[in-house]
Amino acid sequence: MNFARDPVRVVITAEMLHAAQLAASLAHINRTIASPVDTLTGVLGEMVWAQYYFGDWHKHNLVHNIGKNDFNQVEIKASAFRFNPRLNLLVREEYRAKRKPKYYVQVIIDVDPKNPTIVPETNAFICGFATGDEIDRAPLREEKSKRGGAAGFRTRFISILQLHPIQEFPKGLAQF
């Protein structure tokens, strides 16, 4: 695998952000929350993918997809963090055991993690993708809590430098 030489940049619009805030308020996801913008980040990650892949950010079904893959065979992994090449695509071990999408796509919403505020005109970067088989072979690590100590879950991880370029993602696979 090679780093996506040119990650795709999608600018989050005011309309997109407002719709994501509404959708995030409807979506209660039972999981560990690491940041106050975790749910919003996940919703925006799906919208960013829909904008890139379908040409229309409205083509996502967040509320109907809870507990399922985001786009049929495609799972979007979104993080709100300052974009840099040292980041990883992370897949929680228990989530991978429940669902087995063919592809994982990494979206980074470029914010300062010390002040994770997402505003209109924030850049989101689609960094690349990995196959489910590549995730299954990826190293496994115990995650740490922000307060120190074990977080209580493990993740498979692949450096974004090792992801397949998003420009090579197969057409016609993702469905909303």
DRENLO-757601 format. One line per field, with one value per atom (N, C-alpha, C, O, CB): residue in one letter; residue number from 0; x, y, z. Coordinates in steps of 0.05 Angstrom, whole numbers, plus 5000, padded with zeros to 4 digits. Last residue first. Glycine has a CB too. Layout:
REM residues N
type <- [a_...]
seq <- [NUM_...]
X <- [X_...]
Y <- [Y_...]
Z <- [Z_...]
END
This chain:
REM residues 176
type <- [f_f_f_f_f_q_q_q_q_q_a_a_a_a_a_l_l_l_l_l_g_g_g_g_g_k_k_k_k_k_p_p_p_p_p_f_f_f_f_f_e_e_e_e_e_q_q_q_q_q_i_i_i_i_i_p_p_p_p_p_h_h_h_h_h_l_l_l_l_l_q_q_q_q_q_l_l_l_l_l_i_i_i_i_i_s_s_s_s_s_i_i_i_i_i_f_f_f_f_f_r_r_r_r_r_t_t_t_t_t_r_r_r_r_r_f_f_f_f_f_g_g_g_g_g_a_a_a_a_a_a_a_a_a_a_g_g_g_g_g_g_g_g_g_g_r_r_r_r_r_k_k_k_k_k_s_s_s_s_s_k_k_k_k_k_e_e_e_e_e_e_e_e_e_e_r_r_r_r_r_l_l_l_l_l_p_p_p_p_p_a_a_a_a_a_r_r_r_r_r_d_d_d_d_d_i_i_i_i_i_e_e_e_e_e_d_d_d_d_d_g_g_g_g_g_t_t_t_t_t_a_a_a_a_a_f_f_f_f_f_g_g_g_g_g_c_c_c_c_c_i_i_i_i_i_f_f_f_f_f_a_a_a_a_a_n_n_n_n_n_t_t_t_t_t_e_e_e_e_e_p_p_p_p_p_v_v_v_v_v_i_i_i_i_i_t_t_t_t_t_p_p_p_p_p_n_n_n_n_n_k_k_k_k_k_p_p_p_p_p_d_d_d_d_d_v_v_v_v_v_d_d_d_d_d_i_i_i_i_i_i_i_i_i_i_v_v_v_v_v_q_q_q_q_q_v_v_v_v_v_y_y_y_y_y_y_y_y_y_y_k_k_k_k_k_p_p_p_p_p_k_k_k_k_k_r_r_r_r_r_k_k_k_k_k_a_a_a_a_a_r_r_r_r_r_y_y_y_y_y_e_e_e_e_e_e_e_e_e_e_r_r_r_r_r_v_v_v_v_v_l_l_l_l_l_l_l_l_l_l_n_n_n_n_n_l_l_l_l_l_r_r_r_r_r_p_p_p_p_p_n_n_n_n_n_f_f_f_f_f_r_r_r_r_r_f_f_f_f_f_a_a_a_a_a_s_s_s_s_s_a_a_a_a_a_k_k_k_k_k_i_i_i_i_i_e_e_e_e_e_v_v_v_v_v_q_q_q_q_q_n_n_n_n_n_f_f_f_f_f_d_d_d_d_d_n_n_n_n_n_k_k_k_k_k_g_g_g_g_g_i_i_i_i_i_n_n_n_n_n_h_h_h_h_h_v_v_v_v_v_l_l_l_l_l_n_n_n_n_n_h_h_h_h_h_k_k_k_k_k_h_h_h_h_h_w_w_w_w_w_d_d_d_d_d_g_g_g_g_g_f_f_f_f_f_y_y_y_y_y_y_y_y_y_y_q_q_q_q_q_a_a_a_a_a_w_w_w_w_w_v_v_v_v_v_m_m_m_m_m_e_e_e_e_e_g_g_g_g_g_l_l_l_l_l_v_v_v_v_v_g_g_g_g_g_t_t_t_t_t_l_l_l_l_l_t_t_t_t_t_d_d_d_d_d_v_v_v_v_v_p_p_p_p_p_s_s_s_s_s_a_a_a_a_a_i_i_i_i_i_t_t_t_t_t_r_r_r_r_r_n_n_n_n_n_i_i_i_i_i_h_h_h_h_h_a_a_a_a_a_l_l_l_l_l_s_s_s_s_s_a_a_a_a_a_a_a_a_a_a_l_l_l_l_l_q_q_q_q_q_a_a_a_a_a_a_a_a_a_a_h_h_h_h_h_l_l_l_l_l_m_m_m_m_m_e_e_e_e_e_a_a_a_a_a_t_t_t_t_t_i_i_i_i_i_v_v_v_v_v_v_v_v_v_v_r_r_r_r_r_v_v_v_v_v_p_p_p_p_p_d_d_d_d_d_r_r_r_r_r_a_a_a_a_a_f_f_f_f_f_n_n_n_n_n_m_m_m_m_m]
seq <- [175_175_175_175_175_174_174_174_174_174_173_173_173_173_173_172_172_172_172_172_171_171_171_171_171_170_170_170_170_170_169_169_169_169_169_168_168_168_168_168_167_167_167_167_167_166_166_166_166_166_165_165_165_165_165_164_164_164_164_164_163_163_163_163_163_162_162_162_162_162_161_161_161_161_161_160_160_160_160_160_159_159_159_159_159_158_158_158_158_158_157_157_157_157_157_156_156_156_156_156_155_155_155_155_155_154_154_154_154_154_153_153_153_153_153_152_152_152_152_152_151_151_151_151_151_150_150_150_150_150_149_149_149_149_149_148_148_148_148_148_147_147_147_147_147_146_146_146_146_146_145_145_145_145_145_144_144_144_144_144_143_143_143_143_143_142_142_142_142_142_141_141_141_141_141_140_140_140_140_140_139_139_139_139_139_138_138_138_138_138_137_137_137_137_137_136_136_136_136_136_135_135_135_135_135_134_134_134_134_134_133_133_133_133_133_132_132_132_132_132_131_131_131_131_131_130_130_130_130_130_129_129_129_129_129_128_128_128_128_128_127_127_127_127_127_126_126_126_126_126_125_125_125_125_125_124_124_124_124_124_123_123_123_123_123_122_122_122_122_122_121_121_121_121_121_120_120_120_120_120_119_119_119_119_119_118_118_118_118_118_117_117_117_117_117_116_116_116_116_116_115_115_115_115_115_114_114_114_114_114_113_113_113_113_113_112_112_112_112_112_111_111_111_111_111_110_110_110_110_110_109_109_109_109_109_108_108_108_108_108_107_107_107_107_107_106_106_106_106_106_105_105_105_105_105_104_104_104_104_104_103_103_103_103_103_102_102_102_102_102_101_101_101_101_101_100_100_100_100_100_99_99_99_99_99_98_98_98_98_98_97_97_97_97_97_96_96_96_96_96_95_95_95_95_95_94_94_94_94_94_93_93_93_93_93_92_92_92_92_92_91_91_91_91_91_90_90_90_90_90_89_89_89_89_89_88_88_88_88_88_87_87_87_87_87_86_86_86_86_86_85_85_85_85_85_84_84_84_84_84_83_83_83_83_83_82_82_82_82_82_81_81_81_81_81_80_80_80_80_80_79_79_79_79_79_78_78_78_78_78_77_77_77_77_77_76_76_76_76_76_75_75_75_75_75_74_74_74_74_74_73_73_73_73_73_72_72_72_72_72_71_71_71_71_71_70_70_70_70_70_69_69_69_69_69_68_68_68_68_68_67_67_67_67_67_66_66_66_66_66_65_65_65_65_65_64_64_64_64_64_63_63_63_63_63_62_62_62_62_62_61_61_61_61_61_60_60_60_60_60_59_59_59_59_59_58_58_58_58_58_57_57_57_57_57_56_56_56_56_56_55_55_55_55_55_54_54_54_54_54_53_53_53_53_53_52_52_52_52_52_51_51_51_51_51_50_50_50_50_50_49_49_49_49_49_48_48_48_48_48_47_47_47_47_47_46_46_46_46_46_45_45_45_45_45_44_44_44_44_44_43_43_43_43_43_42_42_42_42_42_41_41_41_41_41_40_40_40_40_40_39_39_39_39_39_38_38_38_38_38_37_37_37_37_37_36_36_36_36_36_35_35_35_35_35_34_34_34_34_34_33_33_33_33_33_32_32_32_32_32_31_31_31_31_31_30_30_30_30_30_29_29_29_29_29_28_28_28_28_28_27_27_27_27_27_26_26_26_26_26_25_25_25_25_25_24_24_24_24_24_23_23_23_23_23_22_22_22_22_22_21_21_21_21_21_20_20_20_20_20_19_19_19_19_19_18_18_18_18_18_17_17_17_17_17_16_16_16_16_16_15_15_15_15_15_14_14_14_14_14_13_13_13_13_13_12_12_12_12_12_11_11_11_11_11_10_10_10_10_10_9_9_9_9_9_8_8_8_8_8_7_7_7_7_7_6_6_6_6_6_5_5_5_5_5_4_4_4_4_4_3_3_3_3_3_2_2_2_2_2_1_1_1_1_1_0_0_0_0_0]
X <- [4479_4468_4439_4426_4469_4538_4509_4498_4507_4493_4598_4584_4555_4549_4599_4612_4609_4592_4575_4636_4622_4598_4594_4574_4597_4694_4669_4645_4648_4669_4746_4728_4702_4690_4722_4797_4774_4755_4749_4759_4838_4837_4813_4811_4863_4836_4830_4828_4817_4851_4856_4827_4819_4797_4814_4910_4900_4870_4860_4915_4912_4910_4900_4883_4891_4955_4929_4931_4949_4909_5002_5001_4974_4970_5006_4995_5016_5015_5026_5043_4961_4949_4969_4962_4938_4974_4982_4969_4966_5013_4926_4942_4949_4931_4927_4903_4912_4930_4946_4926_4853_4871_4879_4862_4858_4845_4841_4861_4884_4841_4809_4833_4825_4802_4845_4787_4783_4809_4828_4761_4798_4779_4772_4753_4754_4836_4810_4789_4765_4812_4884_4871_4843_4829_4868_4919_4908_4894_4892_4889_4897_4918_4904_4880_4935_4857_4865_4888_4896_4841_4845_4857_4867_4884_4837_4865_4845_4860_4884_4833_4891_4894_4872_4863_4922_4882_4879_4881_4874_4852_4924_4907_4906_4926_4917_4927_4938_4916_4893_4953_4947_4927_4940_4961_4912_4964_4971_4947_4931_4996_4922_4936_4943_4930_4919_4891_4919_4935_4959_4932_4841_4844_4873_4879_4830_4853_4847_4851_4863_4818_4858_4881_4877_4896_4887_4805_4826_4851_4865_4832_4779_4773_4795_4802_4746_4826_4806_4801_4818_4816_4830_4841_4819_4796_4855_4842_4825_4842_4864_4803_4850_4854_4836_4818_4883_4836_4864_4870_4892_4873_4801_4797_4825_4836_4776_4797_4814_4807_4807_4844_4764_4764_4781_4779_4735_4768_4777_4774_4780_4806_4716_4736_4743_4725_4726_4675_4700_4723_4746_4708_4641_4641_4668_4683_4620_4676_4661_4659_4674_4675_4687_4684_4666_4643_4672_4735_4711_4710_4729_4710_4772_4760_4733_4712_4756_4824_4799_4784_4783_4805_4862_4859_4834_4824_4884_4862_4850_4847_4831_4867_4842_4860_4849_4827_4867_4821_4816_4839_4853_4789_4802_4826_4819_4812_4839_4780_4770_4791_4797_4741_4797_4807_4794_4797_4839_4774_4769_4780_4773_4739_4786_4794_4789_4799_4824_4746_4757_4763_4746_4736_4747_4747_4759_4781_4762_4710_4729_4724_4702_4726_4674_4697_4718_4742_4687_4654_4653_4677_4698_4652_4630_4653_4651_4647_4655_4613_4608_4633_4656_4600_4634_4605_4598_4580_4593_4689_4678_4648_4637_4682_4696_4704_4691_4684_4735_4681_4665_4671_4653_4670_4721_4694_4676_4657_4682_4767_4765_4737_4729_4782_4761_4758_4753_4738_4734_4807_4783_4782_4799_4781_4839_4834_4808_4788_4835_4889_4862_4859_4874_4855_4932_4926_4896_4880_4934_4981_4956_4951_4964_4933_5025_5030_5004_5005_5046_5014_5019_5025_5028_5043_4958_4986_4991_4974_5001_4908_4917_4947_4961_4906_4885_4901_4913_4926_4924_4820_4848_4863_4854_4862_4770_4774_4801_4805_4751_4759_4772_4774_4778_4800_4721_4727_4739_4731_4702_4712_4725_4733_4751_4749_4660_4676_4686_4671_4658_4655_4653_4671_4695_4661_4620_4640_4635_4612_4641_4579_4604_4627_4650_4613_4535_4534_4561_4564_4528_4558_4550_4552_4569_4568_4564_4555_4544_4523_4578_4538_4559_4547_4524_4570_4498_4504_4528_4537_4479_4488_4492_4498_4501_4467_4452_4463_4464_4444_4447_4428_4451_4463_4483_4472_4389_4380_4403_4399_4368_4419_4400_4391_4387_4375_4451_4462_4442_4449_4472_4455_4432_4440_4437_4419_4470_4478_4453_4434_4501_4471_4467_4481_4501_4479_4484_4458_4454_4436_4436_4530_4533_4507_4507_4544_4546_4523_4524_4520_4496_4580_4578_4555_4547_4573_4592_4567_4563_4545_4543_4643_4637_4613_4612_4633_4644_4665_4655_4659_4690_4597_4603_4624_4621_4614_4603_4580_4586_4580_4554_4647_4649_4627_4633_4647_4622_4646_4650_4655_4671_4583_4575_4598_4594_4566_4615_4597_4589_4587_4572_4639_4656_4639_4648_4669_4595_4609_4627_4629_4626_4585_4565_4578_4573_4543_4634_4625_4604_4606_4613_4632_4654_4646_4652_4680_4588_4588_4609_4604_4592_4610_4586_4584_4579_4560_4656_4657_4634_4638_4659_4663_4653_4653_4652_4669_4685_4657_4646_4622_4657_4718_4718_4690_4671_4733_4710_4737_4738_4756_4757_4664_4666_4693_4697_4642_4649_4666_4668_4675_4694_4579_4608_4623_4611_4617_4522_4532_4561_4567_4514_4497_4514_4527_4540_4537_4443_4456_4471_4460_4435_4425_4440_4454_4474_4461_4403_4385_4399_4386_4371_4446_4429_4409_4398_4414_4467_4482_4465_4468_4507_4430_4432_4446_4438_4446_4443_4416_4416_4404_4397_4497_4490_4462_4458_4491_4491_4505_4499_4496_4535_4464_4451_4464_4450_4451_4506_4480_4465_4453_4463_4546_4551_4524_4520_4569_4522_4530_4533_4524_4557_4517_4493_4499_4483_4483_4571_4553_4528_4518_4545_4615_4599_4581_4578_4582_4678_4652_4638_4648_4656_4713_4708_4680_4660_4711_4756_4728_4724_4730_4707_4811_4801_4772_4765_4819_4843_4822_4812_4806_4798_4914_4888_4868_4874_4891_4957_4941_4915_4895_4937_4978_4995_4982_4994_5007_4963_4948_4964_4964_4918_5017_5002_4988_4999_5021_5008_5022_5004_4980_5030_5017_5000_5018_5040_4981]
Y <- [5084_5098_5089_5099_5128_5046_5051_5066_5061_5025_5032_5045_5051_5060_5072_5012_4995_5007_4994_4987_5045_5030_5012_4997_5014_5040_5055_5035_5012_5068_5029_5019_5035_5042_4989_5078_5064_5055_5070_5082_5108_5080_5065_5041_5066_5155_5156_5129_5126_5173_5142_5142_5143_5134_5165_5097_5123_5122_5104_5134_5054_5057_5085_5095_5035_5071_5067_5068_5080_5087_5084_5057_5052_5030_5036_5131_5130_5104_5102_5134_5121_5132_5133_5135_5160_5057_5084_5095_5081_5086_5019_5021_5051_5068_5009_4977_5003_5000_4982_5019_4952_4946_4974_4992_4927_4962_4970_4957_4953_5000_4946_4944_4952_4949_4916_4975_4963_4963_4977_4978_5000_4978_4966_4951_4986_5036_5047_5025_5031_5061_5035_5022_5034_5041_4992_5096_5070_5059_5073_5071_5164_5144_5117_5116_5153_5195_5199_5180_5180_5195_5176_5203_5209_5227_5224_5107_5128_5155_5156_5122_5069_5082_5103_5116_5094_5005_5034_5044_5031_5043_4956_4963_4994_5007_4951_4936_4949_4955_4959_4975_4897_4902_4915_4907_4875_4904_4901_4909_4925_4918_4874_4897_4891_4875_4922_4835_4829_4851_4847_4824_4860_4835_4827_4815_4812_4901_4907_4882_4884_4919_4871_4885_4893_4893_4910_4854_4834_4847_4836_4819_4903_4888_4868_4864_4875_4950_4929_4916_4919_4907_5020_4994_4974_4980_4991_5086_5064_5039_5036_5059_5157_5133_5111_5116_5124_5207_5199_5175_5171_5194_5262_5234_5222_5227_5228_5315_5301_5272_5258_5305_5377_5348_5335_5342_5336_5442_5423_5394_5389_5428_5487_5468_5449_5439_5453_5518_5522_5505_5509_5551_5521_5522_5529_5545_5542_5483_5507_5505_5490_5533_5446_5444_5467_5470_5416_5443_5457_5455_5462_5486_5421_5407_5420_5408_5378_5441_5456_5445_5458_5487_5402_5416_5433_5439_5433_5387_5368_5381_5371_5343_5428_5427_5409_5415_5456_5394_5412_5409_5388_5407_5366_5381_5402_5425_5394_5303_5331_5347_5342_5332_5251_5267_5295_5308_5269_5188_5217_5231_5223_5223_5126_5145_5174_5183_5141_5070_5096_5114_5117_5109_5002_5023_5047_5046_5014_4949_4971_4990_4994_4987_4908_4902_4924_4918_4900_4900_4913_4906_4897_4944_4865_4858_4873_4860_4828_4870_4878_4872_4874_4908_4846_4848_4853_4840_4871_4850_4824_4824_4804_4815_4905_4888_4860_4848_4887_4919_4928_4911_4905_4958_4897_4886_4896_4881_4894_4928_4899_4888_4872_4885_4988_4974_4944_4936_4985_5014_4998_4982_4965_4979_5071_5054_5040_5052_5070_5097_5087_5067_5048_5075_5146_5118_5115_5130_5099_5199_5188_5160_5151_5206_5223_5203_5191_5175_5216_5265_5238_5216_5193_5239_5304_5299_5270_5253_5306_5348_5329_5328_5349_5338_5347_5362_5343_5323_5378_5315_5318_5335_5338_5290_5274_5303_5307_5304_5317_5220_5230_5261_5272_5218_5166_5194_5202_5192_5211_5116_5121_5150_5158_5101_5084_5109_5112_5111_5134_5025_5037_5062_5060_5017_4993_5013_5024_5033_5035_4964_4949_4968_4959_4937_5006_4979_4965_4955_4977_5052_5052_5024_5019_5072_5038_5064_5065_5076_5084_4977_4991_5018_5019_4974_4986_4973_4988_5009_4974_5015_4987_4971_4947_4975_5061_5056_5025_5012_5069_5076_5058_5052_5037_5071_5113_5086_5066_5042_5087_5159_5149_5120_5104_5167_5165_5161_5148_5128_5187_5159_5151_5145_5123_5126_5204_5187_5181_5195_5201_5248_5219_5202_5188_5212_5300_5291_5261_5250_5305_5311_5303_5294_5282_5326_5289_5302_5292_5269_5295_5258_5285_5300_5322_5286_5207_5211_5239_5243_5204_5215_5191_5195_5186_5168_5267_5258_5236_5238_5248_5268_5290_5281_5287_5315_5221_5223_5245_5243_5228_5236_5213_5215_5212_5186_5277_5283_5261_5267_5285_5248_5269_5276_5279_5294_5215_5203_5224_5217_5191_5256_5237_5224_5221_5216_5278_5294_5276_5281_5316_5235_5244_5259_5254_5261_5235_5211_5218_5208_5191_5286_5279_5255_5254_5272_5282_5301_5294_5295_5330_5245_5237_5256_5246_5239_5275_5248_5242_5234_5228_5323_5324_5297_5296_5345_5314_5324_5326_5330_5352_5250_5279_5289_5273_5285_5197_5208_5238_5251_5195_5154_5180_5192_5197_5199_5088_5106_5132_5132_5093_5078_5072_5092_5111_5073_5079_5068_5059_5037_5044_5135_5112_5103_5119_5119_5167_5159_5134_5113_5155_5214_5189_5185_5197_5189_5264_5241_5214_5194_5242_5297_5299_5275_5268_5325_5287_5278_5278_5261_5295_5315_5286_5274_5254_5277_5368_5358_5327_5315_5368_5370_5375_5364_5352_5405_5362_5342_5346_5326_5345_5409_5383_5362_5345_5375_5446_5448_5421_5412_5470_5428_5428_5428_5413_5451_5439_5412_5409_5389_5404_5495_5478_5449_5436_5479_5510_5517_5499_5489_5547_5457_5481_5486_5468_5480_5433_5430_5457_5477_5421_5414_5436_5432_5429_5463_5361_5370_5391_5387_5346_5335_5355_5362_5368_5381_5274_5291_5310_5301_5273_5269_5264_5283_5306_5267_5251_5275_5268_5263_5288_5201_5223_5250_5269_5221_5158_5174_5199_5217_5180_5113_5136_5150_5154_5156_5046_5072_5093_5092_5079_4976_5000_5025_5024_5000]
Z <- [4991_5014_5018_5037_5011_4976_4972_4996_5019_4967_4943_4965_4958_4936_4974_4892_4915_4937_4949_4926_4848_4848_4872_4872_4824_4843_4838_4839_4833_4810_4890_4869_4867_4887_4874_4899_4911_4889_4871_4931_4882_4872_4883_4878_4878_4910_4881_4868_4847_4867_4959_4956_4926_4919_4971_4961_4953_4948_4935_4928_5018_4989_4983_4997_4978_5074_5062_5032_5020_5072_5099_5087_5073_5062_5107_5124_5104_5088_5066_5116_5165_5140_5118_5094_5146_5194_5189_5164_5144_5187_5225_5201_5197_5198_5176_5278_5268_5244_5242_5290_5320_5298_5287_5286_5276_5391_5363_5345_5353_5360_5451_5434_5405_5397_5435_5514_5487_5472_5478_5472_5561_5562_5534_5532_5575_5570_5562_5561_5560_5534_5622_5600_5595_5613_5605_5640_5645_5620_5600_5668_5631_5636_5642_5648_5660_5614_5642_5650_5673_5661_5565_5566_5594_5598_5557_5563_5570_5570_5574_5598_5509_5534_5538_5519_5537_5478_5478_5506_5526_5465_5456_5478_5479_5480_5506_5387_5411_5431_5424_5403_5332_5352_5376_5385_5360_5262_5290_5309_5301_5297_5211_5223_5252_5265_5221_5189_5192_5206_5212_5164_5187_5202_5207_5227_5188_5151_5179_5196_5217_5182_5104_5114_5144_5159_5097_5099_5104_5114_5131_5077_5089_5114_5120_5143_5112_5062_5059_5086_5105_5038_5068_5073_5069_5072_5101_5040_5048_5053_5043_5028_5051_5037_5048_5064_5037_5072_5071_5055_5045_5099_5063_5059_5053_5032_5035_5107_5088_5087_5108_5096_5116_5121_5100_5076_5123_5142_5122_5133_5156_5113_5157_5168_5145_5131_5193_5141_5127_5139_5132_5128_5204_5175_5164_5176_5165_5256_5247_5216_5204_5256_5312_5283_5274_5284_5274_5361_5352_5322_5308_5362_5404_5381_5373_5378_5388_5427_5425_5401_5380_5422_5424_5450_5451_5472_5456_5371_5391_5419_5435_5393_5320_5342_5364_5374_5354_5260_5283_5303_5303_5296_5205_5214_5235_5229_5189_5203_5204_5219_5242_5219_5163_5185_5182_5162_5185_5145_5142_5167_5189_5138_5115_5137_5129_5108_5144_5103_5092_5115_5133_5072_5093_5113_5100_5088_5139_5061_5060_5084_5094_5034_5072_5053_5055_5051_5024_5140_5114_5098_5108_5118_5184_5167_5140_5120_5163_5252_5224_5208_5219_5221_5299_5294_5265_5254_5310_5297_5301_5295_5285_5330_5293_5270_5273_5252_5268_5344_5321_5297_5281_5315_5376_5378_5356_5349_5405_5359_5355_5357_5340_5377_5323_5348_5343_5325_5364_5281_5281_5307_5313_5256_5256_5279_5276_5269_5305_5218_5216_5238_5240_5187_5248_5240_5235_5247_5262_5236_5246_5235_5216_5237_5216_5237_5247_5266_5260_5179_5169_5190_5183_5150_5202_5199_5191_5195_5226_5222_5201_5200_5198_5173_5286_5268_5247_5255_5283_5289_5298_5278_5255_5301_5291_5292_5305_5329_5308_5247_5271_5268_5247_5274_5220_5221_5247_5268_5215_5177_5203_5203_5187_5208_5145_5146_5174_5194_5138_5110_5137_5136_5129_5159_5059_5066_5093_5099_5044_5039_5042_5052_5054_5016_5060_5051_5057_5080_5021_5090_5062_5050_5033_5046_5145_5137_5109_5104_5139_5173_5158_5148_5142_5135_5234_5208_5195_5205_5189_5278_5282_5256_5257_5295_5242_5268_5272_5269_5291_5194_5193_5220_5221_5176_5201_5193_5193_5193_5165_5212_5232_5226_5244_5233_5164_5191_5210_5223_5202_5106_5122_5151_5161_5110_5052_5074_5091_5089_5092_5012_5007_5028_5023_4979_5019_5029_5027_5040_5014_4991_5019_5031_5053_5034_4929_4943_4972_4978_4930_4901_4892_4906_4897_4862_4918_4904_4892_4876_4922_4941_4926_4908_4885_4944_4967_4949_4930_4905_4964_4997_4978_4958_4934_4994_5026_5007_4987_4963_5022_5058_5040_5018_4994_5054_5087_5071_5050_5027_5089_5114_5095_5076_5052_5110_5147_5127_5106_5082_5141_5178_5162_5140_5117_5180_5205_5184_5166_5142_5196_5240_5220_5198_5174_5234_5269_5254_5233_5210_5273_5292_5274_5257_5233_5291_5326_5304_5283_5259_5314_5362_5346_5322_5300_5363_5382_5371_5352_5329_5392_5409_5381_5367_5343_5365_5458_5457_5429_5426_5470_5457_5451_5451_5444_5425_5468_5473_5471_5481_5455_5491_5478_5487_5511_5487_5477_5492_5477_5453_5497_5459_5458_5475_5485_5428_5431_5456_5453_5445_5465_5402_5397_5423_5436_5375_5382_5406_5401_5395_5430_5339_5339_5366_5372_5316_5341_5339_5342_5347_5312_5341_5364_5364_5386_5365_5291_5314_5339_5357_5319_5259_5257_5282_5292_5231_5274_5278_5278_5295_5256_5257_5286_5292_5313_5292_5203_5219_5248_5263_5214_5188_5184_5201_5212_5154_5200_5213_5211_5231_5201_5164_5193_5208_5228_5202_5115_5122_5152_5164_5107_5118_5115_5123_5137_5086_5121_5143_5142_5162_5142_5097_5094_5119_5135_5068_5097_5111_5109_5119_5141_5040_5059_5071_5056_5046_5029_5027_5048_5071_5030_4996_5015_5008_4985_5014_4991_4980_5002_5024_4969_4992_5004_4993_4987_5035_4948_4951_4965_4951_4923_4957_4952_4955_4964_4925_5004_4984_4979_4996_4993_5010_5021_4998_4976_5036_4988_4987_4999_4998_4958_5000_5000_5000_5011_5024]
END
